[in-house]
C-alpha cells in the first residue's frame, strides 16, 4: 500500500471510531421526526393543499425556493 492509502484508512477508521464513541456516550442522538407533533402535521396538511391546488411546475418552483426551516404553509 502506498502512503496515501494508509493515511486514508487511518482517517476513515478514526472517523468511524469517533462516531461510535459519540453514539455510545449519547453525544450523537438519532431523533426521528415525531409525526404526532402538531407542527409536522400542519406542515404536511399545507403540503397536501398546495399539491391539490398547484401544477407540478409550480410545485417545483416552490420546492426550489423553500428552505429547510420554512413551512409549506408560508406558500399558501
mmCIF file of the N, C-alpha and C atoms, coordinates in Angstrom:
data_MODEL
# 
_entry.id   MODEL 
# 
loop_
_atom_site.group_PDB 
_atom_site.id 
_atom_site.type_symbol 
_atom_site.label_atom_id 
_atom_site.label_alt_id 
_atom_site.label_comp_id 
_atom_site.label_asym_id 
_atom_site.label_entity_id 
_atom_site.label_seq_id 
_atom_site.pdbx_PDB_ins_code 
_atom_site.Cartn_x 
_atom_site.Cartn_y 
_atom_site.Cartn_z 
_atom_site.occupancy 
_atom_site.B_iso_or_equiv 
_atom_site.pdbx_formal_charge 
_atom_site.auth_seq_id 
_atom_site.auth_comp_id 
_atom_site.auth_asym_id 
_atom_site.auth_atom_id 
_atom_site.pdbx_PDB_model_num 
ATOM 1   N N  . UNK A 1 1  ? 0.835   -1.182 0.000   1.00 0.00 ? 1  UNK A N  1 
ATOM 2   C CA . UNK A 1 1  ? 0.000   0.000  0.000   1.00 0.00 ? 1  UNK A CA 1 
ATOM 3   C C  . UNK A 1 1  ? 0.879   1.244  0.000   1.00 0.00 ? 1  UNK A C  1 
ATOM 4   N N  . UNK A 1 2  ? 0.398   2.237  -0.705  1.00 0.00 ? 2  UNK A N  1 
ATOM 5   C CA . UNK A 1 2  ? 1.172   3.472  -0.703  1.00 0.00 ? 2  UNK A CA 1 
ATOM 6   C C  . UNK A 1 2  ? 0.764   4.343  0.493   1.00 0.00 ? 2  UNK A C  1 
ATOM 7   N N  . UNK A 1 3  ? 1.470   5.430  0.670   1.00 0.00 ? 3  UNK A N  1 
ATOM 8   C CA . UNK A 1 3  ? 1.284   6.285  1.845   1.00 0.00 ? 3  UNK A CA 1 
ATOM 9   C C  . UNK A 1 3  ? -0.114  6.901  1.879   1.00 0.00 ? 3  UNK A C  1 
ATOM 10  N N  . UNK A 1 4  ? -0.641  7.314  0.722   1.00 0.00 ? 4  UNK A N  1 
ATOM 11  C CA . UNK A 1 4  ? -1.963  7.935  0.679   1.00 0.00 ? 4  UNK A CA 1 
ATOM 12  C C  . UNK A 1 4  ? -3.055  6.958  1.096   1.00 0.00 ? 4  UNK A C  1 
ATOM 13  N N  . UNK A 1 5  ? -2.935  5.709  0.691   1.00 0.00 ? 5  UNK A N  1 
ATOM 14  C CA . UNK A 1 5  ? -3.926  4.703  1.051   1.00 0.00 ? 5  UNK A CA 1 
ATOM 15  C C  . UNK A 1 5  ? -3.918  4.456  2.553   1.00 0.00 ? 5  UNK A C  1 
ATOM 16  N N  . UNK A 1 6  ? -2.745  4.361  3.144   1.00 0.00 ? 6  UNK A N  1 
ATOM 17  C CA . UNK A 1 6  ? -2.631  4.157  4.589   1.00 0.00 ? 6  UNK A CA 1 
ATOM 18  C C  . UNK A 1 6  ? -3.229  5.338  5.348   1.00 0.00 ? 6  UNK A C  1 
ATOM 19  N N  . UNK A 1 7  ? -2.935  6.544  4.884   1.00 0.00 ? 7  UNK A N  1 
ATOM 20  C CA . UNK A 1 7  ? -3.465  7.745  5.527   1.00 0.00 ? 7  UNK A CA 1 
ATOM 21  C C  . UNK A 1 7  ? -4.984  7.775  5.439   1.00 0.00 ? 7  UNK A C  1 
ATOM 22  N N  . UNK A 1 8  ? -5.523  7.433  4.280   1.00 0.00 ? 8  UNK A N  1 
ATOM 23  C CA . UNK A 1 8  ? -6.968  7.409  4.098   1.00 0.00 ? 8  UNK A CA 1 
ATOM 24  C C  . UNK A 1 8  ? -7.622  6.392  5.026   1.00 0.00 ? 8  UNK A C  1 
ATOM 25  N N  . UNK A 1 9  ? -7.044  5.223  5.149   1.00 0.00 ? 9  UNK A N  1 
ATOM 26  C CA . UNK A 1 9  ? -7.587  4.186  6.030   1.00 0.00 ? 9  UNK A CA 1 
ATOM 27  C C  . UNK A 1 9  ? -7.559  4.652  7.484   1.00 0.00 ? 9  UNK A C  1 
ATOM 28  N N  . UNK A 1 10 ? -6.492  5.297  7.890   1.00 0.00 ? 10 UNK A N  1 
ATOM 29  C CA . UNK A 1 10 ? -6.384  5.803  9.264   1.00 0.00 ? 10 UNK A CA 1 
ATOM 30  C C  . UNK A 1 10 ? -7.444  6.867  9.525   1.00 0.00 ? 10 UNK A C  1 
ATOM 31  N N  . UNK A 1 11 ? -7.615  7.786  8.593   1.00 0.00 ? 11 UNK A N  1 
ATOM 32  C CA . UNK A 1 11 ? -8.595  8.861  8.759   1.00 0.00 ? 11 UNK A CA 1 
ATOM 33  C C  . UNK A 1 11 ? -10.008 8.290  8.830   1.00 0.00 ? 11 UNK A C  1 
ATOM 34  N N  . UNK A 1 12 ? -10.349 7.383  7.925   1.00 0.00 ? 12 UNK A N  1 
ATOM 35  C CA . UNK A 1 12 ? -11.699 6.820  7.914   1.00 0.00 ? 12 UNK A CA 1 
ATOM 36  C C  . UNK A 1 12 ? -11.979 5.980  9.157   1.00 0.00 ? 12 UNK A C  1 
ATOM 37  N N  . UNK A 1 13 ? -11.012 5.201  9.592   1.00 0.00 ? 13 UNK A N  1 
ATOM 38  C CA . UNK A 1 13 ? -11.235 4.394  10.795  1.00 0.00 ? 13 UNK A CA 1 
ATOM 39  C C  . UNK A 1 13 ? -11.333 5.282  12.034  1.00 0.00 ? 13 UNK A C  1 
ATOM 40  N N  . UNK A 1 14 ? -10.603 6.381  12.064  1.00 0.00 ? 14 UNK A N  1 
ATOM 41  C CA . UNK A 1 14 ? -10.719 7.329  13.176  1.00 0.00 ? 14 UNK A CA 1 
ATOM 42  C C  . UNK A 1 14 ? -12.093 7.976  13.189  1.00 0.00 ? 14 UNK A C  1 
ATOM 43  N N  . UNK A 1 15 ? -12.603 8.302  12.021  1.00 0.00 ? 15 UNK A N  1 
ATOM 44  C CA . UNK A 1 15 ? -13.933 8.895  11.917  1.00 0.00 ? 15 UNK A CA 1 
ATOM 45  C C  . UNK A 1 15 ? -14.998 7.926  12.418  1.00 0.00 ? 15 UNK A C  1 
ATOM 46  N N  . UNK A 1 16 ? -14.901 6.677  12.027  1.00 0.00 ? 16 UNK A N  1 
ATOM 47  C CA . UNK A 1 16 ? -15.845 5.657  12.491  1.00 0.00 ? 16 UNK A CA 1 
ATOM 48  C C  . UNK A 1 16 ? -15.761 5.512  14.006  1.00 0.00 ? 16 UNK A C  1 
ATOM 49  N N  . UNK A 1 17 ? -14.551 5.522  14.544  1.00 0.00 ? 17 UNK A N  1 
ATOM 50  C CA . UNK A 1 17 ? -14.370 5.404  15.995  1.00 0.00 ? 17 UNK A CA 1 
ATOM 51  C C  . UNK A 1 17 ? -14.989 6.593  16.723  1.00 0.00 ? 17 UNK A C  1 
ATOM 52  N N  . UNK A 1 18 ? -14.787 7.801  16.202  1.00 0.00 ? 18 UNK A N  1 
ATOM 53  C CA . UNK A 1 18 ? -15.366 8.990  16.830  1.00 0.00 ? 18 UNK A CA 1 
ATOM 54  C C  . UNK A 1 18 ? -16.887 8.953  16.807  1.00 0.00 ? 18 UNK A C  1 
ATOM 55  N N  . UNK A 1 19 ? -17.461 8.545  15.689  1.00 0.00 ? 19 UNK A N  1 
ATOM 56  C CA . UNK A 1 19 ? -18.917 8.445  15.599  1.00 0.00 ? 19 UNK A CA 1 
ATOM 57  C C  . UNK A 1 19 ? -19.429 7.389  16.571  1.00 0.00 ? 19 UNK A C  1 
ATOM 58  N N  . UNK A 1 20 ? -18.746 6.258  16.649  1.00 0.00 ? 20 UNK A N  1 
ATOM 59  C CA . UNK A 1 20 ? -19.137 5.205  17.590  1.00 0.00 ? 20 UNK A CA 1 
ATOM 60  C C  . UNK A 1 20 ? -19.083 5.673  19.032  1.00 0.00 ? 20 UNK A C  1 
ATOM 61  N N  . UNK A 1 21 ? -18.033 6.387  19.394  1.00 0.00 ? 21 UNK A N  1 
ATOM 62  C CA . UNK A 1 21 ? -17.910 6.919  20.755  1.00 0.00 ? 21 UNK A CA 1 
ATOM 63  C C  . UNK A 1 21 ? -19.004 7.949  21.020  1.00 0.00 ? 21 UNK A C  1 
ATOM 64  N N  . UNK A 1 22 ? -19.281 8.788  20.031  1.00 0.00 ? 22 UNK A N  1 
ATOM 65  C CA . UNK A 1 22 ? -20.334 9.797  20.185  1.00 0.00 ? 22 UNK A CA 1 
ATOM 66  C C  . UNK A 1 22 ? -21.700 9.180  20.408  1.00 0.00 ? 22 UNK A C  1 
ATOM 67  N N  . UNK A 1 23 ? -22.004 8.123  19.680  1.00 0.00 ? 23 UNK A N  1 
ATOM 68  C CA . UNK A 1 23 ? -23.284 7.435  19.849  1.00 0.00 ? 23 UNK A CA 1 
ATOM 69  C C  . UNK A 1 23 ? -23.330 6.735  21.204  1.00 0.00 ? 23 UNK A C  1 
ATOM 70  N N  . UNK A 1 24 ? -22.241 6.081  21.587  1.00 0.00 ? 24 UNK A N  1 
ATOM 71  C CA . UNK A 1 24 ? -22.195 5.344  22.856  1.00 0.00 ? 24 UNK A CA 1 
ATOM 72  C C  . UNK A 1 24 ? -22.341 6.270  24.059  1.00 0.00 ? 24 UNK A C  1 
ATOM 73  N N  . UNK A 1 25 ? -21.772 7.456  23.985  1.00 0.00 ? 25 UNK A N  1 
ATOM 74  C CA . UNK A 1 25 ? -21.850 8.387  25.110  1.00 0.00 ? 25 UNK A CA 1 
ATOM 75  C C  . UNK A 1 25 ? -23.117 9.227  25.088  1.00 0.00 ? 25 UNK A C  1 
ATOM 76  N N  . UNK A 1 26 ? -23.886 9.144  24.022  1.00 0.00 ? 26 UNK A N  1 
ATOM 77  C CA . UNK A 1 26 ? -25.122 9.916  23.936  1.00 0.00 ? 26 UNK A CA 1 
ATOM 78  C C  . UNK A 1 26 ? -24.931 11.309 23.385  1.00 0.00 ? 26 UNK A C  1 
ATOM 79  N N  . UNK A 1 27 ? -23.720 11.626 22.963  1.00 0.00 ? 27 UNK A N  1 
ATOM 80  C CA . UNK A 1 27 ? -23.474 12.944 22.381  1.00 0.00 ? 27 UNK A CA 1 
ATOM 81  C C  . UNK A 1 27 ? -24.153 13.067 21.020  1.00 0.00 ? 27 UNK A C  1 
ATOM 82  N N  . UNK A 1 28 ? -24.162 11.988 20.256  1.00 0.00 ? 28 UNK A N  1 
ATOM 83  C CA . UNK A 1 28 ? -24.843 11.940 18.962  1.00 0.00 ? 28 UNK A CA 1 
ATOM 84  C C  . UNK A 1 28 ? -26.107 11.112 19.152  1.00 0.00 ? 28 UNK A C  1 
ATOM 85  N N  . UNK A 1 29 ? -27.250 11.725 18.873  1.00 0.00 ? 29 UNK A N  1 
ATOM 86  C CA . UNK A 1 29 ? -28.520 11.007 19.010  1.00 0.00 ? 29 UNK A CA 1 
ATOM 87  C C  . UNK A 1 29 ? -29.264 11.043 17.688  1.00 0.00 ? 29 UNK A C  1 
ATOM 88  N N  . UNK A 1 30 ? -30.093 10.064 17.500  1.00 0.00 ? 30 UNK A N  1 
ATOM 89  C CA . UNK A 1 30 ? -30.908 9.993  16.295  1.00 0.00 ? 30 UNK A CA 1 
ATOM 90  C C  . UNK A 1 30 ? -32.366 10.096 16.722  1.00 0.00 ? 30 UNK A C  1 
ATOM 91  N N  . UNK A 1 31 ? -32.916 11.290 16.616  1.00 0.00 ? 31 UNK A N  1 
ATOM 92  C CA . UNK A 1 31 ? -34.306 11.506 16.992  1.00 0.00 ? 31 UNK A CA 1 
ATOM 93  C C  . UNK A 1 31 ? -35.131 11.687 15.728  1.00 0.00 ? 31 UNK A C  1 
ATOM 94  N N  . UNK A 1 32 ? -35.886 10.674 15.330  1.00 0.00 ? 32 UNK A N  1 
ATOM 95  C CA . UNK A 1 32 ? -36.709 10.827 14.134  1.00 0.00 ? 32 UNK A CA 1 
ATOM 96  C C  . UNK A 1 32 ? -37.836 11.821 14.377  1.00 0.00 ? 32 UNK A C  1 
ATOM 97  N N  . UNK A 1 33 ? -38.328 12.398 13.304  1.00 0.00 ? 33 UNK A N  1 
ATOM 98  C CA . UNK A 1 33 ? -39.429 13.343 13.415  1.00 0.00 ? 33 UNK A CA 1 
ATOM 99  C C  . UNK A 1 33 ? -40.647 12.597 13.922  1.00 0.00 ? 33 UNK A C  1 
ATOM 100 N N  . UNK A 1 34 ? -41.237 13.116 14.964  1.00 0.00 ? 34 UNK A N  1 
ATOM 101 C CA . UNK A 1 34 ? -42.433 12.504 15.527  1.00 0.00 ? 34 UNK A CA 1 
ATOM 102 C C  . UNK A 1 34 ? -43.629 13.022 14.734  1.00 0.00 ? 34 UNK A C  1 
ATOM 103 N N  . UNK A 1 35 ? -44.280 12.132 14.015  1.00 0.00 ? 35 UNK A N  1 
ATOM 104 C CA . UNK A 1 35 ? -45.374 12.552 13.144  1.00 0.00 ? 35 UNK A CA 1 
ATOM 105 C C  . UNK A 1 35 ? -46.575 13.065 13.921  1.00 0.00 ? 35 UNK A C  1 
ATOM 106 N N  . UNK A 1 36 ? -46.604 12.825 15.212  1.00 0.00 ? 36 UNK A N  1 
ATOM 107 C CA . UNK A 1 36 ? -47.721 13.314 16.005  1.00 0.00 ? 36 UNK A CA 1 
ATOM 108 C C  . UNK A 1 36 ? -47.540 14.768 16.417  1.00 0.00 ? 36 UNK A C  1 
ATOM 109 N N  . UNK A 1 37 ? -46.360 15.320 16.173  1.00 0.00 ? 37 UNK A N  1 
ATOM 110 C CA . UNK A 1 37 ? -46.139 16.718 16.520  1.00 0.00 ? 37 UNK A CA 1 
ATOM 111 C C  . UNK A 1 37 ? -47.042 17.596 15.666  1.00 0.00 ? 37 UNK A C  1 
ATOM 112 N N  . UNK A 1 38 ? -47.625 18.595 16.295  1.00 0.00 ? 38 UNK A N  1 
ATOM 113 C CA . UNK A 1 38 ? -48.602 19.433 15.600  1.00 0.00 ? 38 UNK A CA 1 
ATOM 114 C C  . UNK A 1 38 ? -47.982 20.219 14.449  1.00 0.00 ? 38 UNK A C  1 
ATOM 115 N N  . UNK A 1 39 ? -46.746 20.688 14.608  1.00 0.00 ? 39 UNK A N  1 
ATOM 116 C CA . UNK A 1 39 ? -46.127 21.475 13.541  1.00 0.00 ? 39 UNK A CA 1 
ATOM 117 C C  . UNK A 1 39 ? -45.879 20.622 12.304  1.00 0.00 ? 39 UNK A C  1 
ATOM 118 N N  . UNK A 1 40 ? -45.465 19.378 12.512  1.00 0.00 ? 40 UNK A N  1 
ATOM 119 C CA . UNK A 1 40 ? -45.249 18.466 11.385  1.00 0.00 ? 40 UNK A CA 1 
ATOM 120 C C  . UNK A 1 40 ? -46.570 18.155 10.696  1.00 0.00 ? 40 UNK A C  1 
ATOM 121 N N  . UNK A 1 41 ? -47.594 17.892 11.477  1.00 0.00 ? 41 UNK A N  1 
ATOM 122 C CA . UNK A 1 41 ? -48.907 17.567 10.914  1.00 0.00 ? 41 UNK A CA 1 
ATOM 123 C C  . UNK A 1 41 ? -49.460 18.753 10.127  1.00 0.00 ? 41 UNK A C  1 
ATOM 124 N N  . UNK A 1 42 ? -49.292 19.958 10.664  1.00 0.00 ? 42 UNK A N  1 
ATOM 125 C CA . UNK A 1 42 ? -49.786 21.152 9.971   1.00 0.00 ? 42 UNK A CA 1 
ATOM 126 C C  . UNK A 1 42 ? -49.025 21.367 8.667   1.00 0.00 ? 42 UNK A C  1 
ATOM 127 N N  . UNK A 1 43 ? -47.711 21.176 8.700   1.00 0.00 ? 43 UNK A N  1 
ATOM 128 C CA . UNK A 1 43 ? -46.897 21.334 7.500   1.00 0.00 ? 43 UNK A CA 1 
ATOM 129 C C  . UNK A 1 43 ? -47.314 20.323 6.430   1.00 0.00 ? 43 UNK A C  1 
ATOM 130 N N  . UNK A 1 44 ? -47.559 19.090 6.835   1.00 0.00 ? 44 UNK A N  1 
ATOM 131 C CA . UNK A 1 44 ? -47.996 18.067 5.885   1.00 0.00 ? 44 UNK A CA 1 
ATOM 132 C C  . UNK A 1 44 ? -49.356 18.406 5.291   1.00 0.00 ? 44 UNK A C  1 
ATOM 133 N N  . UNK A 1 45 ? -50.253 18.955 6.117   1.00 0.00 ? 45 UNK A N  1 
ATOM 134 C CA . UNK A 1 45 ? -51.575 19.342 5.624   1.00 0.00 ? 45 UNK A CA 1 
ATOM 135 C C  . UNK A 1 45 ? -51.442 20.465 4.594   1.00 0.00 ? 45 UNK A C  1 
ATOM 136 N N  . UNK A 1 46 ? -50.593 21.442 4.874   1.00 0.00 ? 46 UNK A N  1 
ATOM 137 C CA . UNK A 1 46 ? -50.370 22.536 3.921   1.00 0.00 ? 46 UNK A CA 1 
ATOM 138 C C  . UNK A 1 46 ? -49.752 22.017 2.630   1.00 0.00 ? 46 UNK A C  1 
ATOM 139 N N  . UNK A 1 47 ? -48.841 21.054 2.744   1.00 0.00 ? 47 UNK A N  1 
ATOM 140 C CA . UNK A 1 47 ? -48.230 20.459 1.558   1.00 0.00 ? 47 UNK A CA 1 
ATOM 141 C C  . UNK A 1 47 ? -49.291 19.787 0.690   1.00 0.00 ? 47 UNK A C  1 
ATOM 142 N N  . UNK A 1 48 ? -50.202 19.045 1.312   1.00 0.00 ? 48 UNK A N  1 
ATOM 143 C CA . UNK A 1 48 ? -51.262 18.371 0.560   1.00 0.00 ? 48 UNK A CA 1 
ATOM 144 C C  . UNK A 1 48 ? -52.185 19.381 -0.113  1.00 0.00 ? 48 UNK A C  1 
ATOM 145 N N  . UNK A 1 49 ? -52.479 20.494 0.574   1.00 0.00 ? 49 UNK A N  1 
ATOM 146 C CA . UNK A 1 49 ? -53.314 21.542 -0.021  1.00 0.00 ? 49 UNK A CA 1 
ATOM 147 C C  . UNK A 1 49 ? -52.614 22.171 -1.222  1.00 0.00 ? 49 UNK A C  1 
ATOM 148 N N  . UNK A 1 50 ? -51.324 22.446 -1.077  1.00 0.00 ? 50 UNK A N  1 
ATOM 149 C CA . UNK A 1 50 ? -50.565 23.008 -2.196  1.00 0.00 ? 50 UNK A CA 1 
ATOM 150 C C  . UNK A 1 50 ? -50.548 22.046 -3.379  1.00 0.00 ? 50 UNK A C  1 
ATOM 151 N N  . UNK A 1 51 ? -50.338 20.781 -3.078  1.00 0.00 ? 51 UNK A N  1 
ATOM 152 C CA . UNK A 1 51 ? -50.268 19.773 -4.135  1.00 0.00 ? 51 UNK A CA 1 
ATOM 153 C C  . UNK A 1 51 ? -51.589 19.691 -4.894  1.00 0.00 ? 51 UNK A C  1 
ATOM 154 N N  . UNK A 1 52 ? -52.698 19.865 -4.189  1.00 0.00 ? 52 UNK A N  1 
ATOM 155 C CA . UNK A 1 52 ? -54.009 19.806 -4.832  1.00 0.00 ? 52 UNK A CA 1 
ATOM 156 C C  . UNK A 1 52 ? -54.274 21.050 -5.679  1.00 0.00 ? 52 UNK A C  1 
ATOM 157 N N  . UNK A 1 53 ? -53.784 22.202 -5.227  1.00 0.00 ? 53 UNK A N  1 
ATOM 158 C CA . UNK A 1 53 ? -54.066 23.465 -5.912  1.00 0.00 ? 53 UNK A CA 1 
ATOM 159 C C  . UNK A 1 53 ? -53.178 23.716 -7.126  1.00 0.00 ? 53 UNK A C  1 
ATOM 160 N N  . UNK A 1 54 ? -51.897 23.373 -7.010  1.00 0.00 ? 54 UNK A N  1 
ATOM 161 C CA . UNK A 1 54 ? -50.911 23.815 -7.995  1.00 0.00 ? 54 UNK A CA 1 
ATOM 162 C C  . UNK A 1 54 ? -50.530 22.717 -8.982  1.00 0.00 ? 54 UNK A C  1 
ATOM 163 N N  . UNK A 1 55 ? -49.962 23.163 -10.093 1.00 0.00 ? 55 UNK A N  1 
ATOM 164 C CA . UNK A 1 55 ? -49.445 22.216 -11.078 1.00 0.00 ? 55 UNK A CA 1 
ATOM 165 C C  . UNK A 1 55 ? -48.080 21.716 -10.610 1.00 0.00 ? 55 UNK A C  1 
ATOM 166 N N  . UNK A 1 56 ? -47.584 20.705 -11.261 1.00 0.00 ? 56 UNK A N  1 
ATOM 167 C CA . UNK A 1 56 ? -46.282 20.155 -10.864 1.00 0.00 ? 56 UNK A CA 1 
ATOM 168 C C  . UNK A 1 56 ? -45.157 21.162 -11.102 1.00 0.00 ? 56 UNK A C  1 
ATOM 169 N N  . UNK A 1 57 ? -45.283 21.994 -12.136 1.00 0.00 ? 57 UNK A N  1 
ATOM 170 C CA . UNK A 1 57 ? -44.258 23.013 -12.395 1.00 0.00 ? 57 UNK A CA 1 
ATOM 171 C C  . UNK A 1 57 ? -44.234 24.051 -11.278 1.00 0.00 ? 57 UNK A C  1 
ATOM 172 N N  . UNK A 1 58 ? -45.425 24.470 -10.827 1.00 0.00 ? 58 UNK A N  1 
ATOM 173 C CA . UNK A 1 58 ? -45.498 25.443 -9.742  1.00 0.00 ? 58 UNK A CA 1 
ATOM 174 C C  . UNK A 1 58 ? -44.956 24.846 -8.437  1.00 0.00 ? 58 UNK A C  1 
ATOM 175 N N  . UNK A 1 59 ? -45.229 23.573 -8.212  1.00 0.00 ? 59 UNK A N  1 
ATOM 176 C CA . UNK A 1 59 ? -44.706 22.905 -7.016  1.00 0.00 ? 59 UNK A CA 1 
ATOM 177 C C  . UNK A 1 59 ? -43.179 22.846 -7.055  1.00 0.00 ? 59 UNK A C  1 
ATOM 178 N N  . UNK A 1 60 ? -42.620 22.590 -8.234  1.00 0.00 ? 60 UNK A N  1 
ATOM 179 C CA . UNK A 1 60 ? -41.165 22.551 -8.362  1.00 0.00 ? 60 UNK A CA 1 
ATOM 180 C C  . UNK A 1 60 ? -40.551 23.915 -8.049  1.00 0.00 ? 60 UNK A C  1 
ATOM 181 N N  . UNK A 1 61 ? -41.199 24.984 -8.489  1.00 0.00 ? 61 UNK A N  1 
ATOM 182 C CA . UNK A 1 61 ? -40.706 26.330 -8.200  1.00 0.00 ? 61 UNK A CA 1 
ATOM 183 C C  . UNK A 1 61 ? -40.718 26.599 -6.698  1.00 0.00 ? 61 UNK A C  1 
ATOM 184 N N  . UNK A 1 62 ? -41.770 26.162 -6.024  1.00 0.00 ? 62 UNK A N  1 
ATOM 185 C CA . UNK A 1 62 ? -41.845 26.340 -4.572  1.00 0.00 ? 62 UNK A CA 1 
ATOM 186 C C  . UNK A 1 62 ? -40.745 25.544 -3.888  1.00 0.00 ? 62 UNK A C  1 
ATOM 187 N N  . UNK A 1 63 ? -40.530 24.314 -4.330  1.00 0.00 ? 63 UNK A N  1 
ATOM 188 C CA . UNK A 1 63 ? -39.500 23.481 -3.712  1.00 0.00 ? 63 UNK A CA 1 
ATOM 189 C C  . UNK A 1 63 ? -38.102 24.070 -3.909  1.00 0.00 ? 63 UNK A C  1 
ATOM 190 N N  . UNK A 1 64 ? -37.894 24.762 -5.017  1.00 0.00 ? 64 UNK A N  1 
ATOM 191 C CA . UNK A 1 64 ? -36.598 25.405 -5.251  1.00 0.00 ? 64 UNK A CA 1 
ATOM 192 C C  . UNK A 1 64 ? -36.397 26.586 -4.304  1.00 0.00 ? 64 UNK A C  1 
ATOM 193 N N  . UNK A 1 65 ? -37.497 27.308 -3.996  1.00 0.00 ? 65 UNK A N  1 
ATOM 194 C CA . UNK A 1 65 ? -37.417 28.491 -3.147  1.00 0.00 ? 65 UNK A CA 1 
ATOM 195 C C  . UNK A 1 65 ? -37.423 28.147 -1.661  1.00 0.00 ? 65 UNK A C  1 
ATOM 196 N N  . UNK A 1 66 ? -38.083 27.056 -1.298  1.00 0.00 ? 66 UNK A N  1 
ATOM 197 C CA . UNK A 1 66 ? -38.289 26.702 0.109   1.00 0.00 ? 66 UNK A CA 1 
ATOM 198 C C  . UNK A 1 66 ? -36.978 26.287 0.771   1.00 0.00 ? 66 UNK A C  1 
ATOM 199 N N  . UNK A 1 67 ? -36.744 26.832 1.959   1.00 0.00 ? 67 UNK A N  1 
ATOM 200 C CA . UNK A 1 67 ? -35.593 26.407 2.749   1.00 0.00 ? 67 UNK A CA 1 
ATOM 201 C C  . UNK A 1 67 ? -36.038 25.310 3.713   1.00 0.00 ? 67 UNK A C  1 
ATOM 202 N N  . UNK A 1 68 ? -35.088 24.665 4.347   1.00 0.00 ? 68 UNK A N  1 
ATOM 203 C CA . UNK A 1 68 ? -35.404 23.562 5.256   1.00 0.00 ? 68 UNK A CA 1 
ATOM 204 C C  . UNK A 1 68 ? -36.251 24.036 6.431   1.00 0.00 ? 68 UNK A C  1 
ATOM 205 N N  . UNK A 1 69 ? -36.008 25.243 6.904   1.00 0.00 ? 69 UNK A N  1 
ATOM 206 C CA . UNK A 1 69 ? -36.718 25.726 8.086   1.00 0.00 ? 69 UNK A CA 1 
ATOM 207 C C  . UNK A 1 69 ? -38.082 26.318 7.764   1.00 0.00 ? 69 UNK A C  1 
ATOM 208 N N  . UNK A 1 70 ? -38.382 26.537 6.501   1.00 0.00 ? 70 UNK A N  1 
ATOM 209 C CA . UNK A 1 70 ? -39.673 27.096 6.126   1.00 0.00 ? 70 UNK A CA 1 
ATOM 210 C C  . UNK A 1 70 ? -40.744 26.023 6.105   1.00 0.00 ? 70 UNK A C  1 
ATOM 211 N N  . UNK A 1 71 ? -41.954 26.460 6.387   1.00 0.00 ? 71 UNK A N  1 
ATOM 212 C CA . UNK A 1 71 ? -43.104 25.568 6.331   1.00 0.00 ? 71 UNK A CA 1 
ATOM 213 C C  . UNK A 1 71 ? -43.758 25.705 4.959   1.00 0.00 ? 71 UNK A C  1 
ATOM 214 N N  . UNK A 1 72 ? -44.461 24.665 4.554   1.00 0.00 ? 72 UNK A N  1 
ATOM 215 C CA . UNK A 1 72 ? -45.216 24.755 3.305   1.00 0.00 ? 72 UNK A CA 1 
ATOM 216 C C  . UNK A 1 72 ? -46.362 25.752 3.438   1.00 0.00 ? 72 UNK A C  1 
ATOM 217 N N  . UNK A 1 73 ? -46.784 26.023 4.667   1.00 0.00 ? 73 UNK A N  1 
ATOM 218 C CA . UNK A 1 73 ? -47.881 26.964 4.899   1.00 0.00 ? 73 UNK A CA 1 
ATOM 219 C C  . UNK A 1 73 ? -47.489 28.385 4.488   1.00 0.00 ? 73 UNK A C  1 
ATOM 220 N N  . UNK A 1 74 ? -46.209 28.682 4.446   1.00 0.00 ? 74 UNK A N  1 
ATOM 221 C CA . UNK A 1 74 ? -45.747 30.010 4.034   1.00 0.00 ? 74 UNK A CA 1 
ATOM 222 C C  . UNK A 1 74 ? -46.087 30.301 2.579   1.00 0.00 ? 74 UNK A C  1 
ATOM 223 N N  . UNK A 1 75 ? -46.321 29.264 1.788   1.00 0.00 ? 75 UNK A N  1 
ATOM 224 C CA . UNK A 1 75 ? -46.563 29.440 0.358   1.00 0.00 ? 75 UNK A CA 1 
ATOM 225 C C  . UNK A 1 75 ? -48.041 29.353 -0.010  1.00 0.00 ? 75 UNK A C  1 
ATOM 226 N N  . UNK A 1 76 ? -48.914 29.165 0.982   1.00 0.00 ? 76 UNK A N  1 
ATOM 227 C CA . UNK A 1 76 ? -50.354 29.112 0.682   1.00 0.00 ? 76 UNK A CA 1 
ATOM 228 C C  . UNK A 1 76 ? -50.913 30.486 0.444   1.00 0.00 ? 76 UNK A C  1 
# 
